[in-house]
Amino acid sequence: MNNLHGSRKYHAFEGFTVFWDWVVNLPKKYDSCKIQWGLFKKSEVIVAPKFTEERSAKVQNFNCKTVIWGDRDHVYDIKAHKDTLLVIEL
C-alpha cells in the first residue's frame, strides 16, 4: 500500500482517517449538500453507506457554490487489499 508518511507502514488496527473538508464548484442550483460514503471489497460491505451532515451551500461565484464540512471519520480494522474501494457520492 502506498503511504504518504515516508517509511511508516499502514497498520489495520490503527486504521485511517477520511477528512470531509469542502466541495467547490457545486452548481448554483443546489442550496445544500451531503456526502454518502461506504467502504467495500468486491461484493463485501466493510463500512455500510453512511451520510455526513447536510450543509448549506455558499455562493462561490456567479455559477458555483461552495460547501464546507471540516469533519472526519476514523475507520479501524481495515486490512489493506487491492480490491478495497472507498465509494463517495454527493
PDB file of N, CA, C and O in Angstrom:
ATOM      1  N   MET A   1       0.857  -1.175   0.000  1.00  0.00           N
ATOM      2  CA  MET A   1       0.000   0.000   0.000  1.00  0.00           C
ATOM      3  C   MET A   1       0.903   1.237   0.000  1.00  0.00           C
ATOM      4  O   MET A   1       1.835   1.330   0.798  1.00  0.00           O
ATOM      5  N   ASN A   2       0.631   2.155  -0.869  1.00  0.00           N
ATOM      6  CA  ASN A   2       1.348   3.425  -0.923  1.00  0.00           C
ATOM      7  C   ASN A   2       1.067   4.222   0.341  1.00  0.00           C
ATOM      8  O   ASN A   2      -0.068   4.225   0.819  1.00  0.00           O
ATOM      9  N   ASN A   3       2.062   4.895   0.892  1.00  0.00           N
ATOM     10  CA  ASN A   3       1.753   5.729   2.046  1.00  0.00           C
ATOM     11  C   ASN A   3       2.409   7.085   1.890  1.00  0.00           C
ATOM     12  O   ASN A   3       3.406   7.235   1.185  1.00  0.00           O
ATOM     13  N   LEU A   4       1.836   8.061   2.555  1.00  0.00           N
ATOM     14  CA  LEU A   4       2.303   9.437   2.432  1.00  0.00           C
ATOM     15  C   LEU A   4       3.248   9.838   3.550  1.00  0.00           C
ATOM     16  O   LEU A   4       3.683  10.988   3.611  1.00  0.00           O
ATOM     17  N   HIS A   5       3.568   8.910   4.429  1.00  0.00           N
ATOM     18  CA  HIS A   5       4.366   9.248   5.605  1.00  0.00           C
ATOM     19  C   HIS A   5       5.723   8.557   5.588  1.00  0.00           C
ATOM     20  O   HIS A   5       6.144   7.977   6.589  1.00  0.00           O
ATOM     21  N   GLY A   6       6.404   8.621   4.453  1.00  0.00           N
ATOM     22  CA  GLY A   6       7.750   8.067   4.365  1.00  0.00           C
ATOM     23  C   GLY A   6       7.761   6.568   4.560  1.00  0.00           C
ATOM     24  O   GLY A   6       7.099   5.833   3.826  1.00  0.00           O
ATOM     25  N   SER A   7       8.516   6.111   5.553  1.00  0.00           N
ATOM     26  CA  SER A   7       8.681   4.677   5.760  1.00  0.00           C
ATOM     27  C   SER A   7       7.637   4.097   6.706  1.00  0.00           C
ATOM     28  O   SER A   7       7.676   2.900   6.993  1.00  0.00           O
ATOM     29  N   ARG A   8       6.724   4.894   7.188  1.00  0.00           N
ATOM     30  CA  ARG A   8       5.692   4.400   8.100  1.00  0.00           C
ATOM     31  C   ARG A   8       4.725   3.492   7.358  1.00  0.00           C
ATOM     32  O   ARG A   8       4.170   3.887   6.333  1.00  0.00           O
ATOM     33  N   LYS A   9       4.516   2.274   7.864  1.00  0.00           N
ATOM     34  CA  LYS A   9       3.628   1.316   7.215  1.00  0.00           C
ATOM     35  C   LYS A   9       2.218   1.423   7.773  1.00  0.00           C
ATOM     36  O   LYS A   9       2.013   1.851   8.908  1.00  0.00           O
ATOM     37  N   TYR A  10       1.256   1.028   6.959  1.00  0.00           N
ATOM     38  CA  TYR A  10      -0.149   1.018   7.366  1.00  0.00           C
ATOM     39  C   TYR A  10      -0.389  -0.127   8.336  1.00  0.00           C
ATOM     40  O   TYR A  10       0.036  -1.256   8.091  1.00  0.00           O
ATOM     41  N   HIS A  11      -1.067   0.165   9.431  1.00  0.00           N
ATOM     42  CA  HIS A  11      -1.442  -0.841  10.415  1.00  0.00           C
ATOM     43  C   HIS A  11      -2.962  -0.851  10.539  1.00  0.00           C
ATOM     44  O   HIS A  11      -3.568   0.154  10.911  1.00  0.00           O
ATOM     45  N   ALA A  12      -3.574  -1.992  10.226  1.00  0.00           N
ATOM     46  CA  ALA A  12      -5.037  -2.085  10.203  1.00  0.00           C
ATOM     47  C   ALA A  12      -5.669  -1.708  11.537  1.00  0.00           C
ATOM     48  O   ALA A  12      -6.721  -1.070  11.560  1.00  0.00           O
ATOM     49  N   PHE A  13      -5.035  -2.098  12.666  1.00  0.00           N
ATOM     50  CA  PHE A  13      -5.642  -1.787  13.971  1.00  0.00           C
ATOM     51  C   PHE A  13      -5.651  -0.282  14.246  1.00  0.00           C
ATOM     52  O   PHE A  13      -6.465   0.187  15.041  1.00  0.00           O
ATOM     53  N   GLU A  14      -4.758   0.488  13.600  1.00  0.00           N
ATOM     54  CA  GLU A  14      -4.770   1.953  13.722  1.00  0.00           C
ATOM     55  C   GLU A  14      -5.781   2.567  12.768  1.00  0.00           C
ATOM     56  O   GLU A  14      -6.334   3.633  13.039  1.00  0.00           O
ATOM     57  N   GLY A  15      -6.022   1.886  11.643  1.00  0.00           N
ATOM     58  CA  GLY A  15      -6.977   2.366  10.667  1.00  0.00           C
ATOM     59  C   GLY A  15      -6.496   3.587   9.916  1.00  0.00           C
ATOM     60  O   GLY A  15      -5.295   3.828   9.794  1.00  0.00           O
ATOM     61  N   PHE A  16      -7.452   4.356   9.411  1.00  0.00           N
ATOM     62  CA  PHE A  16      -7.133   5.580   8.685  1.00  0.00           C
ATOM     63  C   PHE A  16      -8.267   6.573   8.888  1.00  0.00           C
ATOM     64  O   PHE A  16      -9.352   6.211   9.343  1.00  0.00           O
ATOM     65  N   THR A  17      -8.006   7.820   8.546  1.00  0.00           N
ATOM     66  CA  THR A  17      -8.993   8.878   8.713  1.00  0.00           C
ATOM     67  C   THR A  17      -9.373   9.439   7.356  1.00  0.00           C
ATOM     68  O   THR A  17      -8.509   9.720   6.525  1.00  0.00           O
ATOM     69  N   VAL A  18     -10.683   9.601   7.133  1.00  0.00           N
ATOM     70  CA  VAL A  18     -11.190  10.240   5.928  1.00  0.00           C
ATOM     71  C   VAL A  18     -11.644  11.632   6.338  1.00  0.00           C
ATOM     72  O   VAL A  18     -12.493  11.772   7.218  1.00  0.00           O
ATOM     73  N   PHE A  19     -11.088  12.663   5.709  1.00  0.00           N
ATOM     74  CA  PHE A  19     -11.436  14.047   6.010  1.00  0.00           C
ATOM     75  C   PHE A  19     -12.443  14.559   5.001  1.00  0.00           C
ATOM     76  O   PHE A  19     -12.228  14.452   3.794  1.00  0.00           O
ATOM     77  N   TRP A  20     -13.545  15.116   5.490  1.00  0.00           N
ATOM     78  CA  TRP A  20     -14.552  15.743   4.643  1.00  0.00           C
ATOM     79  C   TRP A  20     -14.376  17.238   4.835  1.00  0.00           C
ATOM     80  O   TRP A  20     -14.883  17.800   5.806  1.00  0.00           O
ATOM     81  N   ASP A  21     -13.678  17.880   3.941  1.00  0.00           N
ATOM     82  CA  ASP A  21     -13.334  19.282   4.107  1.00  0.00           C
ATOM     83  C   ASP A  21     -14.281  20.213   3.366  1.00  0.00           C
ATOM     84  O   ASP A  21     -15.000  20.989   3.994  1.00  0.00           O
ATOM     85  N   TRP A  22     -14.291  20.146   2.039  1.00  0.00           N
ATOM     86  CA  TRP A  22     -15.138  21.060   1.288  1.00  0.00           C
ATOM     87  C   TRP A  22     -15.433  20.537  -0.108  1.00  0.00           C
ATOM     88  O   TRP A  22     -14.765  19.637  -0.617  1.00  0.00           O
ATOM     89  N   VAL A  23     -16.463  21.134  -0.712  1.00  0.00           N
ATOM     90  CA  VAL A  23     -16.802  20.903  -2.109  1.00  0.00           C
ATOM     91  C   VAL A  23     -16.811  22.272  -2.769  1.00  0.00           C
ATOM     92  O   VAL A  23     -17.442  23.201  -2.264  1.00  0.00           O
ATOM     93  N   VAL A  24     -16.120  22.404  -3.888  1.00  0.00           N
ATOM     94  CA  VAL A  24     -16.129  23.654  -4.644  1.00  0.00           C
ATOM     95  C   VAL A  24     -16.756  23.393  -6.009  1.00  0.00           C
ATOM     96  O   VAL A  24     -16.859  22.250  -6.454  1.00  0.00           O
ATOM     97  N   ASN A  25     -17.166  24.462  -6.655  1.00  0.00           N
ATOM     98  CA  ASN A  25     -17.782  24.390  -7.987  1.00  0.00           C
ATOM     99  C   ASN A  25     -19.075  23.576  -8.007  1.00  0.00           C
ATOM    100  O   ASN A  25     -19.400  22.942  -9.010  1.00  0.00           O
ATOM    101  N   LEU A  26     -19.808  23.599  -6.895  1.00  0.00           N
ATOM    102  CA  LEU A  26     -21.122  22.975  -6.857  1.00  0.00           C
ATOM    103  C   LEU A  26     -22.061  23.827  -7.710  1.00  0.00           C
ATOM    104  O   LEU A  26     -22.112  25.041  -7.515  1.00  0.00           O
ATOM    105  N   PRO A  27     -22.804  23.237  -8.647  1.00  0.00           N
ATOM    106  CA  PRO A  27     -23.706  24.046  -9.488  1.00  0.00           C
ATOM    107  C   PRO A  27     -24.636  24.911  -8.637  1.00  0.00           C
ATOM    108  O   PRO A  27     -25.103  24.477  -7.584  1.00  0.00           O
ATOM    109  N   LYS A  28     -24.897  26.113  -9.088  1.00  0.00           N
ATOM    110  CA  LYS A  28     -25.642  27.095  -8.300  1.00  0.00           C
ATOM    111  C   LYS A  28     -27.075  26.684  -7.994  1.00  0.00           C
ATOM    112  O   LYS A  28     -27.701  27.271  -7.112  1.00  0.00           O
ATOM    113  N   LYS A  29     -27.607  25.699  -8.693  1.00  0.00           N
ATOM    114  CA  LYS A  29     -28.985  25.270  -8.447  1.00  0.00           C
ATOM    115  C   LYS A  29     -29.145  24.541  -7.105  1.00  0.00           C
ATOM    116  O   LYS A  29     -30.269  24.356  -6.640  1.00  0.00           O
ATOM    117  N   TYR A  30     -28.030  24.123  -6.475  1.00  0.00           N
ATOM    118  CA  TYR A  30     -28.091  23.410  -5.196  1.00  0.00           C
ATOM    119  C   TYR A  30     -27.935  24.372  -4.027  1.00  0.00           C
ATOM    120  O   TYR A  30     -27.057  25.235  -4.031  1.00  0.00           O
ATOM    121  N   ASP A  31     -28.804  24.213  -3.020  1.00  0.00           N
ATOM    122  CA  ASP A  31     -28.749  25.055  -1.827  1.00  0.00           C
ATOM    123  C   ASP A  31     -28.009  24.386  -0.673  1.00  0.00           C
ATOM    124  O   ASP A  31     -27.615  25.051   0.285  1.00  0.00           O
ATOM    125  N   SER A  32     -27.822  23.071  -0.766  1.00  0.00           N
ATOM    126  CA  SER A  32     -27.125  22.329   0.283  1.00  0.00           C
ATOM    127  C   SER A  32     -26.540  21.061  -0.320  1.00  0.00           C
ATOM    128  O   SER A  32     -26.786  20.729  -1.480  1.00  0.00           O
ATOM    129  N   CYS A  33     -25.757  20.362   0.500  1.00  0.00           N
ATOM    130  CA  CYS A  33     -25.091  19.153   0.017  1.00  0.00           C
ATOM    131  C   CYS A  33     -24.773  18.258   1.205  1.00  0.00           C
ATOM    132  O   CYS A  33     -24.514  18.745   2.306  1.00  0.00           O
ATOM    133  N   LYS A  34     -24.793  16.955   0.980  1.00  0.00           N
ATOM    134  CA  LYS A  34     -24.304  15.996   1.956  1.00  0.00           C
ATOM    135  C   LYS A  34     -23.557  14.922   1.187  1.00  0.00           C
ATOM    136  O   LYS A  34     -23.743  14.766  -0.020  1.00  0.00           O
ATOM    137  N   ILE A  35     -22.721  14.191   1.883  1.00  0.00           N
ATOM    138  CA  ILE A  35     -21.908  13.154   1.264  1.00  0.00           C
ATOM    139  C   ILE A  35     -22.363  11.800   1.796  1.00  0.00           C
ATOM    140  O   ILE A  35     -22.541  11.616   3.000  1.00  0.00           O
ATOM    141  N   GLN A  36     -22.548  10.858   0.876  1.00  0.00           N
ATOM    142  CA  GLN A  36     -22.775   9.475   1.267  1.00  0.00           C
ATOM    143  C   GLN A  36     -21.494   8.724   0.937  1.00  0.00           C
ATOM    144  O   GLN A  36     -20.931   8.894  -0.144  1.00  0.00           O
ATOM    145  N   TRP A  37     -21.035   7.899   1.863  1.00  0.00           N
ATOM    146  CA  TRP A  37     -19.810   7.149   1.602  1.00  0.00           C
ATOM    147  C   TRP A  37     -19.911   5.756   2.219  1.00  0.00           C
ATOM    148  O   TRP A  37     -20.670   5.526   3.160  1.00  0.00           O
ATOM    149  N   GLY A  38     -19.135   4.847   1.668  1.00  0.00           N
ATOM    150  CA  GLY A  38     -19.063   3.485   2.177  1.00  0.00           C
ATOM    151  C   GLY A  38     -17.764   2.844   1.729  1.00  0.00           C
ATOM    152  O   GLY A  38     -17.098   3.331   0.816  1.00  0.00           O
ATOM    153  N   LEU A  39     -17.419   1.767   2.370  1.00  0.00           N
ATOM    154  CA  LEU A  39     -16.178   1.054   2.072  1.00  0.00           C
ATOM    155  C   LEU A  39     -16.543  -0.381   1.704  1.00  0.00           C
ATOM    156  O   LEU A  39     -17.287  -1.051   2.420  1.00  0.00           O
ATOM    157  N   PHE A  40     -16.008  -0.836   0.577  1.00  0.00           N
ATOM    158  CA  PHE A  40     -16.382  -2.142   0.037  1.00  0.00           C
ATOM    159  C   PHE A  40     -15.154  -2.901  -0.446  1.00  0.00           C
ATOM    160  O   PHE A  40     -14.142  -2.307  -0.818  1.00  0.00           O
ATOM    161  N   LYS A  41     -15.265  -4.226  -0.433  1.00  0.00           N
ATOM    162  CA  LYS A  41     -14.245  -5.091  -1.042  1.00  0.00           C
ATOM    163  C   LYS A  41     -14.999  -6.114  -1.871  1.00  0.00           C
ATOM    164  O   LYS A  41     -15.620  -7.034  -1.339  1.00  0.00           O
ATOM    165  N   LYS A  42     -14.933  -5.938  -3.192  1.00  0.00           N
ATOM    166  CA  LYS A  42     -15.719  -6.743  -4.136  1.00  0.00           C
ATOM    167  C   LYS A  42     -17.186  -6.624  -3.724  1.00  0.00           C
ATOM    168  O   LYS A  42     -17.712  -5.511  -3.702  1.00  0.00           O
ATOM    169  N   SER A  43     -17.868  -7.724  -3.397  1.00  0.00           N
ATOM    170  CA  SER A  43     -19.290  -7.639  -3.025  1.00  0.00           C
ATOM    171  C   SER A  43     -19.488  -7.530  -1.511  1.00  0.00           C
ATOM    172  O   SER A  43     -20.625  -7.484  -1.042  1.00  0.00           O
ATOM    173  N   GLU A  44     -18.405  -7.489  -0.750  1.00  0.00           N
ATOM    174  CA  GLU A  44     -18.486  -7.407   0.716  1.00  0.00           C
ATOM    175  C   GLU A  44     -18.586  -5.945   1.165  1.00  0.00           C
ATOM    176  O   GLU A  44     -17.830  -5.092   0.702  1.00  0.00           O
ATOM    177  N   VAL A  45     -19.517  -5.674   2.060  1.00  0.00           N
ATOM    178  CA  VAL A  45     -19.649  -4.338   2.639  1.00  0.00           C
ATOM    179  C   VAL A  45     -18.776  -4.286   3.886  1.00  0.00           C
ATOM    180  O   VAL A  45     -19.006  -5.031   4.839  1.00  0.00           O
ATOM    181  N   ILE A  46     -17.780  -3.414   3.883  1.00  0.00           N
ATOM    182  CA  ILE A  46     -16.895  -3.263   5.038  1.00  0.00           C
ATOM    183  C   ILE A  46     -17.429  -2.184   5.969  1.00  0.00           C
ATOM    184  O   ILE A  46     -17.523  -2.391   7.178  1.00  0.00           O
ATOM    185  N   VAL A  47     -17.777  -1.034   5.406  1.00  0.00           N
ATOM    186  CA  VAL A  47     -18.457   0.036   6.147  1.00  0.00           C
ATOM    187  C   VAL A  47     -19.728   0.337   5.370  1.00  0.00           C
ATOM    188  O   VAL A  47     -19.670   0.796   4.229  1.00  0.00           O
ATOM    189  N   ALA A  48     -20.882   0.078   5.988  1.00  0.00           N
ATOM    190  CA  ALA A  48     -22.160   0.323   5.321  1.00  0.00           C
ATOM    191  C   ALA A  48     -22.278   1.800   4.954  1.00  0.00           C
ATOM    192  O   ALA A  48     -21.775   2.658   5.679  1.00  0.00           O
ATOM    193  N   PRO A  49     -22.934   2.103   3.837  1.00  0.00           N
ATOM    194  CA  PRO A  49     -23.073   3.502   3.426  1.00  0.00           C
ATOM    195  C   PRO A  49     -23.647   4.371   4.550  1.00  0.00           C
ATOM    196  O   PRO A  49     -24.634   4.015   5.192  1.00  0.00           O
ATOM    197  N   LYS A  50     -23.004   5.513   4.765  1.00  0.00           N
ATOM    198  CA  LYS A  50     -23.469   6.474   5.758  1.00  0.00           C
ATOM    199  C   LYS A  50     -23.358   7.883   5.206  1.00  0.00           C
ATOM    200  O   LYS A  50     -22.662   8.118   4.218  1.00  0.00           O
ATOM    201  N   PHE A  51     -24.042   8.815   5.841  1.00  0.00           N
ATOM    202  CA  PHE A  51     -24.093  10.196   5.366  1.00  0.00           C
ATOM    203  C   PHE A  51     -23.372  11.139   6.315  1.00  0.00           C
ATOM    204  O   PHE A  51     -23.352  10.930   7.528  1.00  0.00           O
ATOM    205  N   THR A  52     -22.779  12.180   5.741  1.00  0.00           N
ATOM    206  CA  THR A  52     -22.324  13.305   6.552  1.00  0.00           C
ATOM    207  C   THR A  52     -23.536  14.185   6.831  1.00  0.00           C
ATOM    208  O   THR A  52     -24.600  13.998   6.240  1.00  0.00           O
ATOM    209  N   GLU A  53     -23.373  15.123   7.715  1.00  0.00           N
ATOM    210  CA  GLU A  53     -24.444  16.083   7.982  1.00  0.00           C
ATOM    211  C   GLU A  53     -24.634  16.982   6.763  1.00  0.00           C
ATOM    212  O   GLU A  53     -23.659  17.409   6.144  1.00  0.00           O
ATOM    213  N   GLU A  54     -25.877  17.265   6.423  1.00  0.00           N
ATOM    214  CA  GLU A  54     -26.153  18.162   5.299  1.00  0.00           C
ATOM    215  C   GLU A  54     -25.721  19.574   5.674  1.00  0.00           C
ATOM    216  O   GLU A  54     -25.995  20.042   6.780  1.00  0.00           O
ATOM    217  N   ARG A  55     -25.047  20.248   4.751  1.00  0.00           N
ATOM    218  CA  ARG A  55     -24.560  21.612   4.997  1.00  0.00           C
ATOM    219  C   ARG A  55     -25.066  22.558   3.919  1.00  0.00           C
ATOM    220  O   ARG A  55     -25.259  22.169   2.768  1.00  0.00           O
ATOM    221  N   SER A  56     -25.275  23.799   4.314  1.00  0.00           N
ATOM    222  CA  SER A  56     -25.715  24.830   3.376  1.00  0.00           C
ATOM    223  C   SER A  56     -24.598  25.205   2.427  1.00  0.00           C
ATOM    224  O   SER A  56     -23.422  25.203   2.790  1.00  0.00           O
ATOM    225  N   ALA A  57     -24.988  25.530   1.197  1.00  0.00           N
ATOM    226  CA  ALA A  57     -24.028  25.971   0.178  1.00  0.00           C
ATOM    227  C   ALA A  57     -23.937  27.495   0.203  1.00  0.00           C
ATOM    228  O   ALA A  57     -24.941  28.186   0.376  1.00  0.00           O
ATOM    229  N   LYS A  58     -22.722  28.005   0.029  1.00  0.00           N
ATOM    230  CA  LYS A  58     -22.471  29.445  -0.016  1.00  0.00           C
ATOM    231  C   LYS A  58     -22.026  29.827  -1.429  1.00  0.00           C
ATOM    232  O   LYS A  58     -21.363  29.043  -2.108  1.00  0.00           O
ATOM    233  N   VAL A  59     -22.382  30.998  -1.857  1.00  0.00           N
ATOM    234  CA  VAL A  59     -22.025  31.460  -3.197  1.00  0.00           C
ATOM    235  C   VAL A  59     -20.510  31.557  -3.322  1.00  0.00           C
ATOM    236  O   VAL A  59     -19.845  32.180  -2.494  1.00  0.00           O
ATOM    237  N   GLN A  60     -19.971  30.932  -4.367  1.00  0.00           N
ATOM    238  CA  GLN A  60     -18.540  30.992  -4.678  1.00  0.00           C
ATOM    239  C   GLN A  60     -18.314  32.032  -5.772  1.00  0.00           C
ATOM    240  O   GLN A  60     -17.413  32.864  -5.669  1.00  0.00           O
ATOM    241  N   ASN A  61     -19.134  31.980  -6.817  1.00  0.00           N
ATOM    242  CA  ASN A  61     -19.107  32.966  -7.896  1.00  0.00           C
ATOM    243  C   ASN A  61     -20.470  32.925  -8.595  1.00  0.00           C
ATOM    244  O   ASN A  61     -21.409  32.318  -8.080  1.00  0.00           O
ATOM    245  N   PHE A  62     -20.581  33.549  -9.732  1.00  0.00           N
ATOM    246  CA  PHE A  62     -21.867  33.648 -10.429  1.00  0.00           C
ATOM    247  C   PHE A  62     -22.491  32.283 -10.724  1.00  0.00           C
ATOM    248  O   PHE A  62     -23.710  32.136 -10.633  1.00  0.00           O
ATOM    249  N   ASN A  63     -21.680  31.287 -11.074  1.00  0.00           N
ATOM    250  CA  ASN A  63     -22.193  29.982 -11.493  1.00  0.00           C
ATOM    251  C   ASN A  63     -22.092  28.877 -10.450  1.00  0.00           C
ATOM    252  O   ASN A  63     -22.712  27.826 -10.611  1.00  0.00           O
ATOM    253  N   CYS A  64     -21.326  29.092  -9.385  1.00  0.00           N
ATOM    254  CA  CYS A  64     -21.000  27.991  -8.482  1.00  0.00           C
ATOM    255  C   CYS A  64     -21.168  28.359  -7.012  1.00  0.00           C
ATOM    256  O   CYS A  64     -21.219  29.528  -6.629  1.00  0.00           O
ATOM    257  N   LYS A  65     -21.252  27.292  -6.202  1.00  0.00           N
ATOM    258  CA  LYS A  65     -21.319  27.434  -4.755  1.00  0.00           C
ATOM    259  C   LYS A  65     -20.259  26.549  -4.110  1.00  0.00           C
ATOM    260  O   LYS A  65     -19.671  25.686  -4.762  1.00  0.00           O
ATOM    261  N   THR A  66     -20.025  26.775  -2.823  1.00  0.00           N
ATOM    262  CA  THR A  66     -19.073  26.009  -2.030  1.00  0.00           C
ATOM    263  C   THR A  66     -19.782  25.472  -0.794  1.00  0.00           C
ATOM    264  O   THR A  66     -20.656  26.138  -0.238  1.00  0.00           O
ATOM    265  N   VAL A  67     -19.412  24.279  -0.368  1.00  0.00           N
ATOM    266  CA  VAL A  67     -19.927  23.699   0.874  1.00  0.00           C
ATOM    267  C   VAL A  67     -18.730  23.302   1.723  1.00  0.00           C
ATOM    268  O   VAL A  67     -17.785  22.695   1.219  1.00  0.00           O
ATOM    269  N   ILE A  68     -18.761  23.644   3.022  1.00  0.00           N
ATOM    270  CA  ILE A  68     -17.641  23.339   3.925  1.00  0.00           C
ATOM    271  C   ILE A  68     -18.134  22.448   5.063  1.00  0.00           C
ATOM    272  O   ILE A  68     -19.149  22.741   5.695  1.00  0.00           O
ATOM    273  N   TRP A  69     -17.410  21.361   5.319  1.00  0.00           N
ATOM    274  CA  TRP A  69     -17.717  20.464   6.435  1.00  0.00           C
ATOM    275  C   TRP A  69     -16.698  20.600   7.558  1.00  0.00           C
ATOM    276  O   TRP A  69     -17.047  21.022   8.660  1.00  0.00           O
ATOM    277  N   GLY A  70     -15.439  20.250   7.292  1.00  0.00           N
ATOM    278  CA  GLY A  70     -14.417  20.212   8.333  1.00  0.00           C
ATOM    279  C   GLY A  70     -14.631  19.037   9.281  1.00  0.00           C
ATOM    280  O   GLY A  70     -14.279  19.124  10.457  1.00  0.00           O
ATOM    281  N   ASP A  71     -15.208  17.932   8.782  1.00  0.00           N
ATOM    282  CA  ASP A  71     -15.473  16.741   9.596  1.00  0.00           C
ATOM    283  C   ASP A  71     -14.470  15.648   9.242  1.00  0.00           C
ATOM    284  O   ASP A  71     -13.696  15.774   8.293  1.00  0.00           O
ATOM    285  N   ARG A  72     -14.502  14.572  10.031  1.00  0.00           N
ATOM    286  CA  ARG A  72     -13.672  13.417   9.708  1.00  0.00           C
ATOM    287  C   ARG A  72     -14.290  12.155  10.290  1.00  0.00           C
ATOM    288  O   ARG A  72     -15.032  12.198  11.272  1.00  0.00           O
ATOM    289  N   ASP A  73     -13.971  11.048   9.670  1.00  0.00           N
ATOM    290  CA  ASP A  73     -14.401   9.733  10.136  1.00  0.00           C
ATOM    291  C   ASP A  73     -13.164   8.856  10.241  1.00  0.00           C
ATOM    292  O   ASP A  73     -12.401   8.734   9.283  1.00  0.00           O
ATOM    293  N   HIS A  74     -12.967   8.246  11.403  1.00  0.00           N
ATOM    294  CA  HIS A  74     -11.847   7.328  11.595  1.00  0.00           C
ATOM    295  C   HIS A  74     -12.370   5.912  11.390  1.00  0.00           C
ATOM    296  O   HIS A  74     -13.374   5.523  11.987  1.00  0.00           O
ATOM    297  N   VAL A  75     -11.690   5.147  10.548  1.00  0.00           N
ATOM    298  CA  VAL A  75     -12.105   3.789  10.209  1.00  0.00           C
ATOM    299  C   VAL A  75     -11.024   2.838  10.714  1.00  0.00           C
ATOM    300  O   VAL A  75      -9.857   2.957  10.339  1.00  0.00           O
ATOM    301  N   TYR A  76     -11.423   1.887  11.571  1.00  0.00           N
ATOM    302  CA  TYR A  76     -10.473   0.949  12.178  1.00  0.00           C
ATOM    303  C   TYR A  76     -10.607  -0.447  11.582  1.00  0.00           C
ATOM    304  O   TYR A  76     -11.618  -0.794  10.972  1.00  0.00           O
ATOM    305  N   ASP A  77      -9.552  -1.232  11.778  1.00  0.00           N
ATOM    306  CA  ASP A  77      -9.556  -2.663  11.446  1.00  0.00           C
ATOM    307  C   ASP A  77      -9.865  -2.962   9.984  1.00  0.00           C
ATOM    308  O   ASP A  77     -10.592  -3.909   9.685  1.00  0.00           O
ATOM    309  N   ILE A  78      -9.323  -2.167   9.080  1.00  0.00           N
ATOM    310  CA  ILE A  78      -9.471  -2.419   7.649  1.00  0.00           C
ATOM    311  C   ILE A  78      -8.138  -2.960   7.137  1.00  0.00           C
ATOM    312  O   ILE A  78      -7.129  -2.254   7.145  1.00  0.00           O
ATOM    313  N   LYS A  79      -8.142  -4.193   6.698  1.00  0.00           N
ATOM    314  CA  LYS A  79      -6.909  -4.785   6.173  1.00  0.00           C
ATOM    315  C   LYS A  79      -6.636  -4.245   4.779  1.00  0.00           C
ATOM    316  O   LYS A  79      -7.556  -4.102   3.974  1.00  0.00           O
ATOM    317  N   ALA A  80      -5.387  -3.947   4.493  1.00  0.00           N
ATOM    318  CA  ALA A  80      -5.002  -3.458   3.165  1.00  0.00           C
ATOM    319  C   ALA A  80      -5.266  -4.556   2.136  1.00  0.00           C
ATOM    320  O   ALA A  80      -4.856  -5.703   2.312  1.00  0.00           O
ATOM    321  N   HIS A  81      -5.951  -4.185   1.073  1.00  0.00           N
ATOM    322  CA  HIS A  81      -6.256  -5.133  -0.001  1.00  0.00           C
ATOM    323  C   HIS A  81      -6.501  -4.355  -1.286  1.00  0.00           C
ATOM    324  O   HIS A  81      -7.163  -3.318  -1.261  1.00  0.00           O
ATOM    325  N   LYS A  82      -5.983  -4.835  -2.398  1.00  0.00           N
ATOM    326  CA  LYS A  82      -6.074  -4.120  -3.679  1.00  0.00           C
ATOM    327  C   LYS A  82      -7.505  -3.943  -4.171  1.00  0.00           C
ATOM    328  O   LYS A  82      -7.757  -3.056  -4.987  1.00  0.00           O
ATOM    329  N   ASP A  83      -8.445  -4.749  -3.707  1.00  0.00           N
ATOM    330  CA  ASP A  83      -9.838  -4.641  -4.148  1.00  0.00           C
ATOM    331  C   ASP A  83     -10.721  -3.818  -3.219  1.00  0.00           C
ATOM    332  O   ASP A  83     -11.939  -3.787  -3.396  1.00  0.00           O
ATOM    333  N   THR A  84     -10.131  -3.154  -2.238  1.00  0.00           N
ATOM    334  CA  THR A  84     -10.913  -2.325  -1.321  1.00  0.00           C
ATOM    335  C   THR A  84     -11.195  -0.980  -1.979  1.00  0.00           C
ATOM    336  O   THR A  84     -10.290  -0.337  -2.511  1.00  0.00           O
ATOM    337  N   LEU A  85     -12.472  -0.557  -1.938  1.00  0.00           N
ATOM    338  CA  LEU A  85     -12.898   0.696  -2.562  1.00  0.00           C
ATOM    339  C   LEU A  85     -13.593   1.595  -1.560  1.00  0.00           C
ATOM    340  O   LEU A  85     -14.453   1.148  -0.801  1.00  0.00           O
ATOM    341  N   LEU A  86     -13.219   2.857  -1.559  1.00  0.00           N
ATOM    342  CA  LEU A  86     -13.934   3.902  -0.833  1.00  0.00           C
ATOM    343  C   LEU A  86     -14.831   4.579  -1.863  1.00  0.00           C
ATOM    344  O   LEU A  86     -14.332   5.211  -2.794  1.00  0.00           O
ATOM    345  N   VAL A  87     -16.159   4.452  -1.707  1.00  0.00           N
ATOM    346  CA  VAL A  87     -17.108   4.997  -2.661  1.00  0.00           C
ATOM    347  C   VAL A  87     -17.743   6.237  -2.043  1.00  0.00           C
ATOM    348  O   VAL A  87     -18.253   6.193  -0.923  1.00  0.00           O
ATOM    349  N   ILE A  88     -17.707   7.359  -2.793  1.00  0.00           N
ATOM    350  CA  ILE A  88     -18.200   8.648  -2.300  1.00  0.00           C
ATOM    351  C   ILE A  88     -19.200   9.185  -3.299  1.00  0.00           C
ATOM    352  O   ILE A  88     -18.975   9.151  -4.508  1.00  0.00           O
ATOM    353  N   GLU A  89     -20.322   9.687  -2.771  1.00  0.00           N
ATOM    354  CA  GLU A  89     -21.354  10.255  -3.637  1.00  0.00           C
ATOM    355  C   GLU A  89     -21.868  11.535  -3.005  1.00  0.00           C
ATOM    356  O   GLU A  89     -22.167  11.565  -1.811  1.00  0.00           O
ATOM    357  N   LEU A  90     -21.976  12.611  -3.812  1.00  0.00           N
ATOM    358  CA  LEU A  90     -22.545  13.880  -3.334  1.00  0.00           C
ATOM    359  C   LEU A  90     -24.031  13.875  -3.578  1.00  0.00           C
ATOM    360  O   LEU A  90     -24.714  14.846  -3.252  1.00  0.00           O
TER     361      LEU A  90
END
